[in-house]
Amino acid sequence: MKLKSKPLKILIFTIFKKAGCNKAEAERIAEYLTKASLVGHDSHGVIRTPRYVDMIKDNHIVTNVKPKILMESNNFSLPKVISILNEIMEYELAGVVRYTHYSIMVVGPHRLPIVQFLKDQANEYLLHAQQAGELLTGLEGHPSQKIAEIVETNNHSIKDILQESLAHEVHAPVSYTHLTLPTKA
């Protein structure tokens, strides 16, 4: 199917306007998504519209805000922000692997609620990795396909798994403190 870019852009604009975006934001989104599709980056083009609208409805994307980046010095650069987001994404992907592994390793008579908890943790880490990746591509960065190092003791009692989980959570990248999520003004 062939579509002309202007009607497509108008359609995408209308969808995001109805989803709650202001005029300028809906125009910008329509421009970027249409342009991505036209240059062959379909995975980052208009095909993402339903997902983005769902994320707006589920409050995973906040509309009509301008992101604010806090920094400790005046050494801010886009490559640094992209590097920080990649570090966060690698850490979150390591969490997906870690908690999926744990959910498979739990044994015993009371394993089902613990397995479900660990699967939920893996899903949460996946969502965070996806959010970091979305921010990266929005900044024209390239998301890493690496994961952070996973330290394992090879001890799989529930106590050992919980201790390893705690150690993983405590050692979250300091990078999280360098970025803030946008808030409505």
N, C-alpha and C positions, 0 to 999 in steps of 0.2 A: 504494500500500500504506500502510495506517495502522498505526502501532505506538504503544503506550502508552509514556509516558516511563520509568516505573519498570522494566519488563522490559528496555528498551533500555539504560538506565543500568547495570543488572546485567550485561547482556551485555558492554558496553564495559569495565566494571570487571574482569570475568573475563578478558577478552582481555589487558588490560594487566597484570593480576596474573600471568598465565601468561608474559607477555613479560619479567617480571623486576622489575616495579614493586612497591614495598611497598604495604601496604593503604591508607595515607593518600594516597600518590601516585596509585594506581589510582582511588581514590574521587574525588580532585580532578579528574583527567583525564576520568573518566566524567561528572562533573557539568558541566564546562566544555564538552565536546564535545556532550553532549546538549542543554544550554542553548542553545548556538550554533545547533544545528539547529532547535530549537523556536521561536526568534525569527526564523528565516528566513535566518540566515547559514550556509547549507548548506556553502559552500566552506570554512568554518572549523569545521564540525561533525563528526559521526560518520563522514562520508565520508573523513576524513583517517586514520581508524584503521589501515587496511592500510599506508599510507605510513609512519605513525609507528612501527608495529611493525617494518617493514622497516628503518627507520633505527635502531631499537634493536638489531636483529640485526646490522646492519653497523657498529655502534659510532659512528654519527653523532649519536646521542642517548645520553647517559649517564643511567641511571636512579638514583633514590634519592640524589640530591645536592641541596644547596641552593646556588644560584648566589651567588657572592661578587663584589661590585663594589668595586674598589679606587679610591680617589679621593685627589686631592692636597689637597683642602680639605673643609670641611664644607658646601659649597654643592651637595650632591647633590640632584637632583630628578628625578622620573620624566620630565618633559618633556625634560630635558637628555640623559638616557640614550636616549630615543627619537630625539632629534636626532642624537646620535652614531651610532646604529645606521642611521639614514637616510643619513648621510654615508658610512658604510661600504658600505651597499647601493649607493648611486650610484657609488661608486668601483669596486666589483666589477662592476657592470653595464657601466661604461665599459671594463673589461678584457675582457668578453665581446665587445663590439663591436670593440675594438682587435685582439684576437687572431684573431677571425673574419675581419676585413678583411685582416690580414697573411697568413692561410692562403690567401686567394684571390689575393693579389698575388705570391706567390713563384713565380718562373719558373726554368727551367734544368734541366740533366740530373739534378741530385741533389735535386730539390724534394720528392719524396714523403716522406722521413723528416722533413724540416723542416715540411712542411704538417701531418703527423700531430702533431708536437710542438706546433705552434701551435694546432691544434684541441683538443688535450688541455688546453692552457692556458686556452682559452675555456671548456671544460667545467668546469674547476676554478673559474674565476671565477664561473660560473653557480651552481655548488654553494654557494660562499661567499655569493653574493647571496641565494640561497634560505634559507640558514641565518640570515642577518641578518634577512630578512623574517619568518621563523618566530619569532625572538626578539621582533621588533617587535609582531606580532599577539598573541603571548603576553603582552605588557605592555599590551595594548589600544591599541597605537599603530597608525598607518596608514602602510604602506610607501609611499615615494616612487615615482613613475613616471619620475623624472628620472634622467639619468646625469651623472657628472662630466665636466668638459671633457676632450676628447681633442685633444691637440696632435699634429699630423702634419707632417712635413717634405715629404711628397709624393715622397720618395726611397724606392725600393722594392728596392734591392739587399739581399741577405741581411744584409750588414754594417749597413746603415742600419736595417733592421727590428730587428735585435738591439740596436742602440744605443738606439732608441726604446723598446724593451721594457725595457731596463735602466733608462732614465730613469723610465718608468712605475712600475717596481717600487721604485725608490729613493724616490720621492715618495709612498709610501703614506700615507694620512691618519694624522696623529698620534693620531687618535681611537682607533686600535687599542690604544694604550698605556693608555687610560682604562678599558678593560673587560677582564675576564679570564674565561676559560671555567671552568665548575665542575669540580672534581676530587673524587674520592671521598675522604671523610675517614677 
